[in-house]
Amino acid sequence: MSNGANGFRWESAGEDVVVYHHGRRASTLRGEAAAKFLEQVGAGDEQLLMARVTGNYKHGNERSGNR
């Protein structure tokens, strides 16, 4: 289980992985998706990975820093 500084956290529930965002269940990963998530979770930024699997990533309203 991981507690996230940016609002995401995850926990393993049997063979499933449950992802929470600000205390609410955002997504449940099962089967291949859960296995792939568990492989990738230690390899990089957990917060970014959880944002991607929940769909809470790049809504199109982000601004570039060069303006």
C-alpha positions as a LaTeX table, in Angstrom:
\begin{tabular}{lrrr}
\hline
Residue & $x$ (\AA) & $y$ (\AA) & $z$ (\AA) \\
\hline
Met1 & 0.00 & 0.00 & 0.00 \\
Ser2 & 1.19 & 3.49 & $-0.74$ \\
Asn3 & $-0.02$ & 6.78 & 0.71 \\
Gly4 & 0.36 & 9.53 & $-1.83$ \\
Ala5 & 1.39 & 13.10 & $-1.24$ \\
Asn6 & $-0.68$ & 14.24 & $-4.24$ \\
Gly7 & $-3.94$ & 12.63 & $-3.22$ \\
Phe8 & $-3.57$ & 9.18 & $-4.76$ \\
Arg9 & $-2.99$ & 5.99 & $-2.83$ \\
Trp10 & $-3.42$ & 2.34 & $-3.66$ \\
Glu11 & $-3.92$ & $-0.92$ & $-1.83$ \\
Ser12 & $-3.91$ & $-4.52$ & $-2.83$ \\
Ala13 & $-7.11$ & $-6.46$ & $-2.16$ \\
Gly14 & $-6.41$ & $-10.08$ & $-3.04$ \\
Glu15 & $-5.62$ & $-10.15$ & $-6.75$ \\
Asp16 & $-7.17$ & $-6.73$ & $-7.30$ \\
Val17 & $-5.61$ & $-3.30$ & $-6.87$ \\
Val18 & $-7.82$ & $-0.47$ & $-5.62$ \\
Val19 & $-6.74$ & 3.11 & $-6.35$ \\
Tyr20 & $-8.10$ & 5.95 & $-4.19$ \\
His21 & $-8.03$ & 9.67 & $-4.92$ \\
His22 & $-8.52$ & 11.97 & $-1.92$ \\
Gly23 & $-10.04$ & 9.12 & 0.09 \\
Arg24 & $-12.55$ & 8.02 & $-2.54$ \\
Arg25 & $-12.29$ & 4.89 & $-4.66$ \\
Ala26 & $-11.23$ & 6.02 & $-8.13$ \\
Ser27 & $-10.52$ & 2.73 & $-9.87$ \\
Thr28 & $-10.27$ & $-1.01$ & $-9.34$ \\
Leu29 & $-7.75$ & $-2.91$ & $-11.44$ \\
Arg30 & $-8.19$ & $-6.62$ & $-12.02$ \\
Gly31 & $-6.32$ & $-9.35$ & $-13.85$ \\
Glu32 & $-3.69$ & $-8.20$ & $-16.35$ \\
Ala33 & $-4.21$ & $-4.53$ & $-15.53$ \\
Ala34 & $-3.51$ & $-5.15$ & $-11.84$ \\
Ala35 & $-0.43$ & $-7.24$ & $-12.61$ \\
Lys36 & 0.93 & $-4.59$ & $-14.97$ \\
Phe37 & 0.28 & $-1.87$ & $-12.38$ \\
Leu38 & 2.15 & $-3.80$ & $-9.68$ \\
Glu39 & 5.12 & $-4.27$ & $-12.03$ \\
Gln40 & 5.28 & $-0.56$ & $-12.85$ \\
Val41 & 4.55 & 0.90 & $-9.42$ \\
Gly42 & 8.12 & 0.63 & $-8.12$ \\
Ala43 & 9.81 & 1.70 & $-11.33$ \\
Gly44 & 8.81 & 5.36 & $-11.44$ \\
Asp45 & 6.49 & 8.06 & $-10.16$ \\
Glu46 & 3.59 & 6.32 & $-8.41$ \\
Gln47 & 1.40 & 9.43 & $-8.44$ \\
Leu48 & 1.71 & 9.82 & $-12.21$ \\
Leu49 & 1.00 & 6.13 & $-12.77$ \\
Met50 & $-2.13$ & 6.26 & $-10.61$ \\
Ala51 & $-3.32$ & 9.42 & $-12.38$ \\
Arg52 & $-2.96$ & 7.64 & $-15.71$ \\
Val53 & $-4.79$ & 4.46 & $-14.70$ \\
Thr54 & $-7.70$ & 6.45 & $-13.24$ \\
Gly55 & $-7.98$ & 8.76 & $-16.24$ \\
Asn56 & $-7.30$ & 11.81 & $-14.08$ \\
Tyr57 & $-4.44$ & 12.99 & $-16.28$ \\
Lys58 & $-4.05$ & 15.78 & $-18.85$ \\
His59 & $-7.48$ & 17.31 & $-19.26$ \\
Gly60 & $-6.27$ & 19.78 & $-21.87$ \\
Asn61 & $-6.35$ & 22.82 & $-19.65$ \\
Glu62 & $-2.71$ & 22.63 & $-18.57$ \\
Arg63 & $-0.60$ & 25.59 & $-19.64$ \\
Ser64 & 2.94 & 25.44 & $-20.84$ \\
Gly65 & 5.62 & 27.20 & $-18.81$ \\
Asn66 & 6.97 & 29.25 & $-21.72$ \\
Arg67 & 4.13 & 31.76 & $-21.95$ \\
\hline
\end{tabular}
